[in-house]
């Protein structure tokens, strides 16, 4: 079932904004109860949306087969060609604190499909988020590549990030991908699908 994510503002609304002057433990209990009650009413009005979400998520899981998951082990290219594969690999990279690699790779794939008049804005966002030396999700590329990519991003074309993307792809292929194939997350998923298929 998909998880529920609330923005900070929604959380404030759901938990209630009153500040009680009780000892800390009691405030916490009161807020938990209020949150539970408000969450129930929130879920009641969200049920139609949630149910449709479950259906699509279940149909996606039903479409995911052991054969597809086995194909992920043939190459990183096959793993990234699968929407589900991207999701599972991204979760694995999060556990290794290196999800910026797949996020950058996916941003570059999206960038290549961008209409020419939107290239400049997207190039700037990708550069600021992943490439510049103090980027929040800075990718692991050498100084020369960082400088070359910065120049290309100033006068963007559809190939501005190709070299950096290739470097990040090679890094994932040599480093994270072999560990992913040996990881519990991958092996458990494969085992589960094979078990379901044999029932």
PyMOL commands that set and color helices and strands:
alter all, ss='L'
color gray80, all
select helices_A, chain A and resi 8-15+24-63+66-72+76-81+83-95+100-112+116-131+143-154+162-182+184-198
alter helices_A, ss='H'
color red, helices_A
deselect
rebuild
show_as cartoon
